[in-house]
Amino acid sequence: MTNVFNTTNSQDVFDAAKELMPGGVSSPVRAFKSVNGDPIVFDRVKGAYSWDIDGNRFIDYVGSWGPAICGHSHPEVTSALQEALEKGTSFGAPCELENKLAEMVIEAVPSVEMVRFVNSGTEACMAVLRLMRAFTGRDKLIKFEGCYHGHADMFLVKAGSGVATLGLPDSPGVPRSTTSNTLTAPYNDLEAVKELFAENPDAISGVILEPIVGNAGFITPEPGFLEGLRELTKENGALLVFDEVMTGFRISYGGAQERFGVTPDLTTLGKVIGGGLPVGAYGGRKDIMSMVAPAGPVYQAGTLSGNPLAMTAGIKTLEILKQEGSYERLETMTKRLINGICESAKAAGLAINGKSISGMFGFYLCDGPVRNFEEAKQTNSEYFAKLHRSMLQKGVYLAPSAFEAGFMSLAHSEDDIDATLKAFNESFSELS
Ligand SMILES: *Cc1c(COP(=O)(O)O)cnc(C)c1O
């Protein structure tokens, strides 16, 4: 790397993109708005690295927002894809690869006895909600403040300042009527959930949550929280749904539900399961999944669902992850990284609290503990924006928001961690 951090080409492409696409991007966080900068335009990715169109190389802790868990464009995934490509890009008919990936998912994820493939995490969450409602014959759902379940109308709600408020939409264009059945509670607050059940007898279809929150930074469930939700839902005839779009095949091969030993009724998957191609999935108890069309009356369909290329990337990725030691490696490397970050920050006199589980990590620039979204908001976002820029200049690509988790891959080496910690150390001392 040269001393001068030049992003002229990125700037030019992004300026042009802004005239062509809203905000210049295909998904909002990519625009770097919350870190007060303009995005880096990527040219290529490989292993632990990404390169921009100005020739800068970054050690990448976003990993395409999770899918690149084996490292970007893993040679085995790439060659499997090349082979699959020869047979065609889309069938629109059943293919054996779907059985193969379905078997792998069912074997891996404790709650999943039957699975339906879709094209994104958003789709999986939309579909699972329809299924929850159909199975229970109830319309209401409980979600948690700070949890993201894709951009469907019914989930675009966060709680107000009260303990639990009736849903008000987060975005214009979402009618109040679509979110009026969405109840919210603070994460890690079993009492609030208990109250919602008491106030809405026989009306709540289920509780959906990220078993580890990665869309509000990195918040872990307090001991007893997941277990408590399991009991509360059972007692009230409601379903428990883990949105494992981010945590599935990341926290352990069987997801957060395997790691914490709490089995939901239904699970949504995405990100890692597609190995870098667009795949989502929802699955769970056979008696519930049997209600999905054409086995049952709950309609849900997709022209490109179960696409042979996407299935191939997913299968290969899971095969690599399944090998002995993958999750131990992710755990050890990520621990080393987060511990190093926290030590450097503290040495520079900064308040920080950071955590990791397996290959997922995050830190808040404030005193802890952070148990919910309200507490997460204490983080120093202004400082984070400066830190983000400084790390980019030193060749490290972090998620462009103080409220996103970071991701380690199997391709990151000890040398990469050393280089990353050195960059953090320098940034903290320069900025303090
Ligand atoms: C990313 C994510 C989604 C949405 O998935 P998309 O593929 O972006 O539609 C849903 N839930 C969680 C927990 C996620 O992290």
The ligand as a Gaussian input file, in Angstrom:
#p B3LYP/6-31G(d) Opt

LIG

0 1
 C      -29.816000      -9.748000       6.405000
 C      -30.914000     -10.132000       7.266000
 C      -32.226000     -10.261000       6.788000
 C      -32.602000      -9.892000       5.376000
 O      -31.970000     -10.701000       4.435000
 P      -31.814000     -10.157000       2.929000
 O      -31.181000     -11.320000       2.212000
 O      -30.952000      -8.954000       2.997000
 O      -33.171000      -9.864000       2.414000
 C      -33.200000     -10.721000       7.637000
 N      -32.922000     -11.029000       8.906000
 C      -31.677000     -10.921000       9.413000
 C      -31.416000     -11.310000      10.832000
 C      -30.638000     -10.447000       8.623000
 O      -29.424000     -10.297000       9.141000

